[in-house]
């Protein structure tokens, strides 16, 4: 399943890059994140709760930030297992500029197996878009909180 889109954030690209590479910010902003532990540079062990209606579980796995090209792009590679099945992800992220704002363009290739896969791509795609929107909303609030910014 391919999930793609873009989000515009009212902050300069260098700041957004720094926050998107901060493990504490990633932990705080990721919906359902129960734990996020650095293993080595740019590699993390995580537990993330995913739920769609009555189907809910905690995915345990690893995530790595790879192919860094500061402050323009990087990719996230992740895999996880739960009682619901498995999840594999590669997400390519590009940061562009629009005046003083940052435009984050993403494209993720996600493979899901098990009970969640049984829900169908249409349902999963909708839920994925909601989670991405929550992540970027959380990111915007976290940057504003940390910088005491009133940026809208």
ChimeraX attribute file (.defattr): number of C-alpha atoms within 10 A of each C-alpha:
attribute: neighborCount
match mode: 1-to-1
recipient: residues
	/A:1	13
	/A:2	13
	/A:3	16
	/A:4	17
	/A:5	12
	/A:6	16
	/A:7	14
	/A:8	16
	/A:9	22
	/A:10	17
	/A:11	20
	/A:12	17
	/A:13	22
	/A:14	14
	/A:15	12
	/A:16	22
	/A:17	19
	/A:18	12
	/A:19	17
	/A:20	15
	/A:21	13
	/A:22	12
	/A:23	16
	/A:24	13
	/A:25	16
	/A:26	17
	/A:27	17
	/A:28	17
	/A:29	20
	/A:30	18
	/A:31	18
	/A:32	16
	/A:33	17
	/A:34	15
	/A:35	14
	/A:36	20
	/A:37	15
	/A:38	15
	/A:39	12
	/A:40	9
	/A:41	8
	/A:42	15
	/A:43	18
	/A:44	18
	/A:45	18
	/A:46	21
	/A:47	20
	/A:48	20
	/A:49	15
	/A:50	19
	/A:51	13
	/A:52	12
	/A:53	6
	/A:54	6
	/A:55	11
	/A:56	15
	/A:57	18
	/A:58	19
	/A:59	23
	/A:60	19
	/A:61	19
	/A:62	20
	/A:63	22
	/A:64	19
	/A:65	18
	/A:66	15
	/A:67	11
	/A:68	13
	/A:69	10
	/A:70	13
	/A:71	15
	/A:72	15
	/A:73	18
	/A:74	20
	/A:75	19
	/A:76	18
	/A:77	17
	/A:78	20
	/A:79	20
	/A:80	20
	/A:81	19
	/A:82	18
	/A:83	12
	/A:84	18
	/A:85	15
	/A:86	19
	/A:87	20
	/A:88	17
	/A:89	18
	/A:90	20
	/A:91	18
	/A:92	19
	/A:93	19
	/A:94	19
	/A:95	22
	/A:96	17
	/A:97	15
	/A:98	12
	/A:99	10
	/A:100	11
	/A:101	15
	/A:102	22
	/A:103	21
	/A:104	21
	/A:105	16
	/A:106	19
	/A:107	16
	/A:108	18
	/A:109	14
	/A:110	17
	/A:111	14
	/A:112	21
	/A:113	13
	/A:114	14
	/A:115	14
	/A:116	21
	/A:117	16
	/A:118	11
	/A:119	12
	/A:120	11
	/A:121	15
	/A:122	10
	/A:123	13
	/A:124	18
	/A:125	16
	/A:126	11
	/A:127	15
	/A:128	16
	/A:129	14
	/A:130	12
	/A:131	16
	/A:132	19
	/A:133	16
	/A:134	15
	/A:135	17
	/A:136	18
	/A:137	14
	/A:138	18
	/A:139	21
	/A:140	20
	/A:141	18
	/A:142	17
	/A:143	19
	/A:144	16
	/A:145	11
	/A:146	8
	/A:147	10
	/A:148	10
	/A:149	12
	/A:150	8
	/A:151	12
	/A:152	9
